[in-house]
Amino acid sequence: MSSPRLASPPTGLPRSEKIAPRHHDRLAVVYVRQSTMQQVLDHQESTRLQYGLVARAQDLGWAAERIAVIDADLGQSGASAAGRVGFQRLVSEVSLDHVGLVLGVDMSRLARSSKDWHQLLEICALFGTLIADLDGVYDPGQYNDRLLLGLKGTMSEAELHILKQRMEQGRLSKARRGDLAVPLPTGYVRRPSGEVALDPDEQVQRVVRLIFRKFAELGTLNAVLRYLVKHHIQLGIRVREGPGKGELAWRRPNRMTLQNLLKHPLYAGAYAYGRRQVDPRTQRPGRPATGRRVSQPDEWHVLLKDRCPAYLSWDQYEQNLARLKANQARAEEVGVARKGAALLAGLVVCARCGRRLHVRYGGRRNRHTYICSRLMSDYGGELCQQLAGPPLDELLCRWVLAALTPAALELSLAAAANVERERADLAHLWQQRLERAAYEAERAGRQYRLCEPENRLVARQLERDWEAALAMQQQLQEEQRRVERQQPRLLSATEQAAIRRLAQDIPALWAAETTTIAERKEIIRQVVERVVVDAEGSSELVRVRVTWAGGAQTAGELIRPVARLAQLSYDPQRCARLRALAGEGLSAEAIAARLNAEGYRPPKRREQFGRQGVQELLRDLGVRAPGRRPPPRDGLGVAEWWVAELAQALGMPLATLQGWVRRGWVQARQQATPPRRWIAWADDAEIARLRERHQRPAGYYTRRLWVDEEPDFAGGHPASRSARSRK
C-alpha cells in the first residue's frame, strides 16, 4: 500500500446515487497492476492513469486519508490470483468489511480469470462493497450491475486468451519456417544474420566430437563423465546473458549437461521446436517456467532435418537415444552393466512369458541365479523358471569367444588404432589448452605494457593479472609434460606386440586377472542382443537361443544343477544302471567309476560321483552293494560290532551313527591300541531300538523333553540302564 502519485483521469463526473453514507464510513481502495515489469518501465502513462484514480475517489466523496492504494501486484499477470499478494489483500480487506469502494481503470486490472473475478463479485455483494472504473460505479448486489460486471469480466478473460492464442500461432508459424530463434547448445553460435553455425573455436568443436565418440565407445553417460573428469577436459559454454554475453567460458562437465548434449537434435543438424511442453497439471502458480515435460519426437511441434551444421548423422543420434533408453533401470530395458558376477544381467529373457529374468544373489558363496518371478509377484501366479547363473554364463562365454576368434587380427589392429587415436585426441586438446593459455598470458602482458607507469592503481592490478596468467601457463605446461611421460602419444613396438599377442589368444585374455567383470559384460553386450532360455520343467535340461548383434541366432542346450536326483531327466536309467552294477558285485568305488565313464553326473553339477555318494544312492534304492572288506572280528565280544559294520546293518549313514556315539546314544568303546577303532554293543533288541529311532522324525526326542515322560536316549547295554536307574 502506498500513497497516490498523480491524478490524471477525468474528474467532475457526477456522484453516483448508489454511494451511501455507509460506504463513506469504510475505505476506498485503488488497485494498481501491470502485467509485466517491462510494461511498468515502458507503459508509464498507464501506471499514472491508475494512480490517478485517487482523485476519482475524492470526487466520489472520500477523504484523502480514507483512500488506500494497493500496488503490490505491479509486474504480476492477472491470469491467476496465485502469487498476487495485492489482490489477495484486497479480497481479505473486503471480507473484513473494511472497504466501501474498489476502484480500477478497467475490470482487466482486477482479474483476467472468471474464477477470481466472480469470487470478488460474490464477496463484494455479500458485504455491500461497490466497484468503480472510468465508466461508472457498480453495485454487485444489483441484478443489472452484476450482469454488466460479469460480462466485463468474461470479455477481459476472452481478451487474454485471444492475445495468447495470437502470439502462440505467430510463434508456431515462425518455428515451422525454422526462423524462430531458440537457445543454442554448446558447440553452436548464432551469427548476426540469425544463421546457426558451428562455434568458431576449434577446441569447443573437438570436445563436442570427443563426447559423442566416447559415448559410442563406452556406452554409458557416467563412463563418459568419468573419462572427461579423469583427463581434466572442460566444456566451452557461451554466456547467454549478463555483461559477458557471448563470451566463451570453460566449465567442468556435469551429468545433466552431457545428457542434454546427447539428446539435443541440433547436433544431428535438425531444427526442433516443442521438445519441452507445458503440462498445466504440474505447473506451479506464479512460476511460468515450471510444469515442463520432455515430449517424444512424434509429439514435437516442429522437426526440420538438415537445417543446421551437424556433428553427427541422424542415424547416430537415434542410436544414442536408444542406448540411453536401454541404460535405464527398468524391467523392459536391458539396463547398463552393473556390479555383480552375473555376466548376462538384463540380457536373459524368459521363453514362456517374454519378460526379462532378474538376478538374485545368495548362498554361502554368494552365487547368482537368473529367476523369472514377475507373474508370481505381480499376479500371484506360479514361478516361471529359474536357473543357476554360472552354467549359463560359461556357455555364453564359450560361444562369444568362438565368435570373436576369427576376428582376432582385426581386433588387435582396431585396438591399437583406437588407443593411438585416443592419445592423439588428448594430445591435441592439451595443445589447444596451451595455445589458449599462451594467448591469455600475452594479452595480459600487452595490457600491462600499454598502461601508463604513473597510473599505479591500474598498473598493480594488471601486473597481478599478468602474473596469474603466466602461472596458469606454466602449470599447464608442467601437467602436459607429466601426462606425456606417463602415456606417450604413439604406441611403442612393445605395446603393439603385446596387443597382437593378446588378441591371438582371446581365451587367455578373457580369463586374465586384469580383465574385470565389467569389461567382460561390455564385450558380451557388444555382440549379444538377448538370450532366451526355456527350462524343461524342473529337470536339468535348458534350451538356450542367443540372438547376436545383426540378427543371427544360435541355439543350444544347457545342463543346469538341480536340487534332487529325481529331477534329472535320466533318473530312471540311472537307477536301473545302479541296480545292474550292484548286481555284478562291484564295489562302490568301481560303480562310481563306471557311472562317471558313462556320462552320469550328480544333480549339483559336480564333476563326478564318489564312493560315499554311490553308497547313499544304493541305500535309497534298497540295494546292498559290496563295500570294502570289514576289519577282522578278533577282539570283539558278544553282540559287539565295528561301528561301520553296525551302520551298514542298520541301513543308516555312518556319519549319523558316529554322531550318536559322540552323544552317548549308543553304547560304544574305543580300542586302546592303534588303529583305535570304535566298537559298539548292540544285541537284537538294541538293533531294533536303533532302527526304530532312525525312523523317527527329526526333533522327536527334543520335543519329548517338554513332556512328562523321560526320553530313553541311550538304551542299549544292561549295565548302562542299571547305572541310570541307580542315579
Secondary structure, 3 states (H helix, E strand, C coil): CECCCCCCCCCCCCCCCCCCHHHHCCEEEEEEEECCHHHHHHCHHHHHHHHCHHHHHHHCCCCHHHEEEEEEEECCCCCCCCCCHHHHHHHHHHHCCCEEEEECCCHHHHCCCHHHHHHHHHHHHHHCCEEECCCCEECCCCHHHHHHHHHHHHHHHHHHHHHHHHHHHHHHHHHHCCCCCCCCCCCEEECCCCCEEECCCHHHHHHHHHHHHHHHHHCCHHHHHHHHHHCCCCEEEECCCCCCCCCEEEECCCHHHHHHHHHCHHHHCCEEECCEEECCCCCCCCCCCCCEEECCHHHCCEEECCCCCCCCCHHHHHHHHHHHHHCCCCCCCCCCCCCCCCCCCCCEEECCCCCECEEEEECCCCEEEEEECHHHHHHCCCCCEEEEHHHHHHHHHHHHHHHHHHHHHHHHHHHHHHHHHHHHHHHHHHHHHHHHHHHHHHHHHHHHHHCCCCCHHHHHHHHHHHHHHHHHHHHHHHHHHHHHHHCCCCCCHHHHHHHHHHHHCHHHHHHCCCCCHHHHHHHHHHHEEEEEEEECCCCCEEEEEEEECCCCEEEEEEECCCCCHHHCCCHHHHHHHHHHHHHCCCCHHHHHHHHHHCCCCCCCCCCCCCHHHHHHHHHHHCCCCCCCCCCCCCCCCCCEEEHHHHHHHHCCCHHHHHHHHHHCCCCEEECCCCCCCEEEECCHHHHHHHHHHHHCCCCHHHHHCCCCCCCCCCCCCHHHHHHHHHC
